[in-house]
Amino acid sequence: MPRTKRHTPTHADGRPLKITFADMRSMGVRGVLVYCHCGRHVALDADRWPNEVRLSDIEPQFVCQGCGSRGADVRPDFDRGNPRLAIIGLKETAN
């Protein structure tokens, strides 16, 4: 039996429509991971964005400080709080 193709809602520019920050917070997730297309990434606290905003709404706002590319992939940081699994956004160097 053939599998039915599931329709994924999208923005006008074709990007997938992602969950809201309220949806994410209801799962107990308090941070996001932001991935640039060049491979750089950072973990951010999500408290700065209101509940009604979708993760996909903020993706075009990011500019990579490494390559200068605009746009990113934003995902919930399910591993935040687990130092073995979480991505470190900024490491301090010892002098």
N, C-alpha and C positions, 0 to 999 in steps of 0.2 A: 504494500500500500504506500503510495507516495506521501511524503511529508508535506503538510501545508506550510507555506511560507508565512512567517509572522511579520506583520507590518510594524515597523518601528517608527514612531513619530519623529519628525525632523524639523529643524529650523528652515527658514526660507532659503538659506544658502546650502542646505543639504546635510549640515551637521546633525548628529542624533540629539534628540531632546532628552536631557538627563534629569535625574530626580532633583527635588528642591532641597534646600538646606534644612527645612523642617523635616522632610522625609529622612534625611541623613541623621539628624539629631534624634529623631524618634527611635533609631536603631542604636543609639548610644555613641555615635561617632562624632567627635569634636574637631577633627582636622581634615585637611585635604592634601593630596599629593598633586603637584603640578609638574607635568612632563613636557619639555620642549621636544620638537621634532629632531633636534640635533643630538638628543640623548641626555642632556642635562636635566636635573630634577631638583625639587625642593619640597619640603614639608611645611605647611602653614597652618596656623590656628584659624579655624573657620568662624570664630565669633564675630568677625568684622562684617559679615554679610547677613542680611535679614532673612527670615524664614521663607519668604515667598520667592526668593531668587533661586533659579536653577543653576546647577554646576555648569551646565553648558552655556548659560548666559554670560559668565565671566571669562570664558576661555579666550575670546578675541582681545581682551584687555591686557593680557600678559605680553611682555616683551622680554626675550631672553637676554640676560646681561652678558652671556658668552658669545652668541652668534648674531644677536640683534634681530632674530626672527620674531614676528608678531603672531600670536596665537599659541595655544597650548592645549594639552589634554588634562582635564581636571577630574580627579577621582577621589572618592572617600578614602581616608586613611584608616582602614580597619585595624591596623597594627599599632596605632599611636598609643603610647604608654608602655609598649613592650620594647625595651631598648635593643633586644636582640633582633627584632624584625623591622622596626621603624626606620625610615630614612632620616638621616640627620640633615637638617636644613643648613646649618652653619656650624663649623667646628672652629674653636679658638685654637690658635697656635701658641705654644710656649716660647718665650724669647730666651 
